[in-house]
Amino acid sequence: MAVQPVRRRSLVEQATSELSRLIASGEWPVGSRVPGEVMLSRQLGVSRPTAREAMRALITTGQLETRHGLGTIVVSATPLPALEQKLRRAAIAEVYEVRVALEVEAAELAAQRRTPEDVDRMRDALSERDAATSAAALVEADLKFHTAVVAAAHNNVLVEVFGSFLGALRNAAEDIVADSALRNPDEDAAVEAAHHALVDAIADGDSDAAVVATRRNVHATLVRLRGEPYPFEPDNQVSSRRS
């Protein structure tokens, strides 16, 4: 018998496994409310971001569900079948279709109207995104970055619409980073490069390049959700220049 290598599991994986055990064993029965993030982190002996990511992982598999005014509820003792998970991704894809429409227009306008202060805010947010060490921090930094891009368009209606959409976008982004089936190192590298290319294009006043970079970023996630082939080559066509 071949000896299988021992794999070190991350704290998020360990926390997720423990939550799954609690649900499967009936200690957290269907319909029950799970402890809040602060209490859960204490019980698991992990940080709040780790506890949050573990809960998001089980939300993605359909075992937990966040309900307004009620908190997080156990809705299934087992992960959803593959078809139901696919349908869940389809719903998230609808959020990203709206995101593409908003952010492509914002990027084009930002390249025409940005101020030096706008560019500084984008670069600061991008630095935070690059330095993120957890999925939760990455989501927040990414939203901060894209909010700065929208603000640089200097269109009050666009800013207001994007702001009202931010909650749905945050939930969708958290589901995506918790869904291991949507991860691909090559695609992730290309998307990261596209963020830097977007800032460079806006700073240079290049509307066409800003639109291309936005599509390479946001649309790439959309096609993953749809289960389509990745539309862009992860090469040097998008600058990965750091500032």
N, C-alpha and C positions, 0 to 999 in steps of 0.2 A: 504494500500500500504506500502510495506516495505521500510524503509529509506535506501538508498544506502550510504555507507561510502564515505567520500570525500578523494580522493587520491591526495597526493601532487605529481605533475609532476616535473621531472628534467628539468633543463634549456635546455638540448638537446632536450627533448620531446617538450617543448614549442617552441623552435626555429624551429624544424622540422614541427610542426603544422602550424606555421606562414608561412613558405616557401610553404607548401602545399596549404595554403589559397591563397597565391599570384599566384600560378600556376593555381589553380582551377578557380579563379575569372577572369583570363585572364590578370591580371596586369603584369604577366610574361607569354606572349603567347608562344606557341610552336615555336621553332626556334630562340627565343631570347637568348641573352647571359646574364647570371646572374652576379651580381657584384662580384668582387674579394673578397677573404677571408677577407682582412683588411677592405674594405668598408662595407662588409656585417656584420662583427662583430660590427662595429660602428652603423649601421642602426638598428640592433637587440638589441644593448645594452648588448652584451655578449662577452666573450673572443674569441680569434681566434680559439683555439681548439674546443670550443663549436660550433662555426659557421661551422668549418670544418666537425665535426661529423654530424651535421644536414644535410649538403650537401651530405655526404657519405650515410646517411640513404635514401635520395631520389634517389641517384644513384643506390642503391640496389633495390629499388622498380621500377626502370626503368623510373623515371620521369626526371631525369637529366642525362647527359652524359658528360664526360670530353673528349675533342677533342684536339689533339696536335696542338698547334699554335693558337687555337681559344678560349680556356678556357672552362668553364662549360656552357653547352647549355641545354635549356628546350626541351625535346624530346617527352614528353607525358603529357597531362593534368591530367591523372589519373594513378594510379599504374598499373604495368603490371599484366595481369592475372596470376594465380598461375602457369600455364604450362610454360609461358615465364620466370617467376622467376626461375622455376626448371631448365630450359635450361641454364639460366645464371649461376646457381650454378654448372652445369655440366662443363661449360667452366673454372670456377675457379678450379674445381677438377682436370682438366688437369695440371694446374700449380702445384698443390700439388702432383701429381704423379711424376713430375720431382723433386720436392723438396724432396720427400721420397728417391728417387734414389741417389741424391747428398748427403743428410745429413746422411743417414745410412753409406755410405762409409766414409764420413768425421769423424763421431763419432768413427768408428772402428780404423781409422788411428790416430786420436787424442789421443786415449787411449794408443797407442804404442809410440807416438812421442812427447807428450806434455812436455813442460818445466814448471817450477814453475811459470814463468811469464805468460804463457798461462793460467794456472789455475787461477791465480789472476785476469786476465782480464775477464775470464768467471764468476767468483764469483762477481766481481764488476758489470758487466752487469746484472747478475741475481738479485742483490740487487736493481738495478734501475727498473727492471721489477716488482719486488715485491712491490716497492714503487709507481708505476704508479697510478695516480688518474684519468686518462682519457683514453678513447679508443685510442686516437692519441699517447699519451705517451706510452701506453702499446705496440702498434705496433712498435714504434721506438726502445724501449728497447728490445723487443723480437728479432727484426732483428739484433740489436747490439750483443745480446747474441749468436745467431746462427752464425753470422759472426765470432765471436771469436772462436767458436767451429771449424768452417771450417779452420780458420787460424792456429789452433793448429794441424791440420793434416799435415802441412808443405809440401804441394803439390802445387806448383805454378800454375799448370794448373787447379786444382780443385778450387783454390782461384779465379782465373780469370773467370772461368765459372760461379761460384756462384755470383761473382760481377756483371757480365753482366746480370744475372737473377734477381738481387735484385729489379729492378724497377717493374717488373711483379709481384714479390712476395709481394712487398709493396702494390700494388693496390689490389691484391687478399686478403691480410690480412685485409686491411681497409674495403673491402666489407664484409668480414666475421664478423668483430666486429660490423658492422652496421646492420647486419641481425639478428634480435631478434629471428627468427625461428631456428637459429642454436645454441642458447644458452641453456645450461643445467648445473645447479650448480654442480651436482655430477661429471659430465664429466669434467668440468672446473677444479675442485679440483684435479682430477686424473692427468690431463695434467700438472697442476702446480707442483704437486709432481714429475712428470716425469722429469721436467726441473732440479730439485734439484738432482734427482737420476742420471741424465746424468753427471752433474759436478762431483759428487762423484765417478762415475764409471771411468771417464776419469782421475781424480786425482789418483785413485787407480790402474790405468793401466789395468782395466778390460774391454777388448774389447767386450766380449759377453754381459756384462751388459750395456755397452754404446749403443750397437745396439738395445737391448730390450727397453731401455729408450727412444731412438729416435723414434722407431716405435710407442711406446705408446703415444708419444707426437704428432708427425706429422701425423701418420696414423689415429689417432683418429679424427682429423679434416677432413681428407679425407673421412672417412666413413660417417660423418655427411653430407658432401656435396652430397654424393651419396644417402643419405636417407637410409642407412643401419643401423642395430642395432650396438650399441657401442660395440666394441670387447673386452674390458677389464673391469674387475670389479674395481670400485673405492674404493679399500681397501688398506691395508698396504703392498701389494706386492711391491709397489714402495715406496722407502723411501722418506719421506717429510722432512728429516733432514735439518735444517737451519745451515748455516755456519756463 
